[in-house]
Amino acid sequence: PYGSFAGNQFAYGSAELRFPLAELNVAFLGYMPIRGILFGDIGYSRFSNQKFAAQKGNSFGAILQFPFLGYPFNYGFSWTDKDGLKNRKSVAYVGFSW
């Protein structure tokens, strides 16, 4: 999540795999591509010249993307692991894609 890591030295990485699941042609709505997205993220941060422990975390998950009212609607879920604390998080949001 935004603001979950603090420090002035950091490294991060992200990877995504996007693939088509179905292509529908719905009356009055037109062409509707449905996509799947698999992702993985990793991050590391720390303060220089400080004795605080470094923060590490990673997450991975999947997203289902389909058009809704002309905009790509995404529903996804992810698993996160931050400093040994494991939990499952489900998130739904409307976003733009390219």
N, C-alpha and C positions, 0 to 999 in steps of 0.2 A: 504493500500500500504506500501511497504518497507520504513522504516524511518518516518512514519507518527506519531508515538508516541515517546515521549522522557521522560526519567526519570530513576531513579535508583531503584525504587520500582514498581513492575508491577505484574499483574495477567492476564491470558488469558485462553480461552477455545475454543475448536473446536469440532464439531460433523459432521459426514458424514453418509449418507445412500446410499449405492450402490446397484443397482438392474438391472437385465438383461431386455432389451427391446425386442431384436430380435436376432436370430442367423441365419445368411445367409451363404449359400454355393455358392459362385460366381465362374463361370468358369474362369480359369487361375489365380484367386486370392486366391482361397481356402476358408477356414472357416473364417467368419468375425462376431465376437460377437459385438453387439451394446448395450451399457450400459447407464443407466441414473444415475446421482449422485445429491443428494440434500445435501446442506451443510448450516451450521450456525456457525458463529464465534463471539466472544465477547472479548473485551480487556479493560484494565484499567491501567493507569500509572501515576506516580507522582514523584516529587523529595522530598527526606527526608530533613527536617529542612529548607524548603523553603515555601514561602507563595503563590507560583503559584497554580492556580487551577488544579485539577486532570483532566486528559484527559480520556474520555470514548468513546467507539465506538463499533458498531456491524455491521455485514453484514450477509446476507443470499442470497441464489440463487440456481441455477440448472446448471448442465453441461451435455452435450451429448458427449459420448465418442465412437469413432469407429476407426478401424485401417486404416492407410493411409501409403502406401509404407513400411509396416512392423512395423510402430511405432504407438502407441496410439495417435490419434488426438483428442483434446478436444475443444469443443466450448461451452462457458458458458456465463451466465449473472448473475449479482449480484446487490443487492440493499445495499447501505451502509448508515449508520447514525452515523456521528462523530460530537459530541458536538452540536447536533440539526440541522446540515446542512444535508439535505436529497437530494440524487441524485441517478440516475440510471446509472450504468456503464455496458457496454457490453465488454467482452474480449474474444479473440480467441488466442489459443496458442497450441504448440506441446509439449507434456510432456510424461514422463515415469510413468507407474503405476505398482503396484504390485498386 
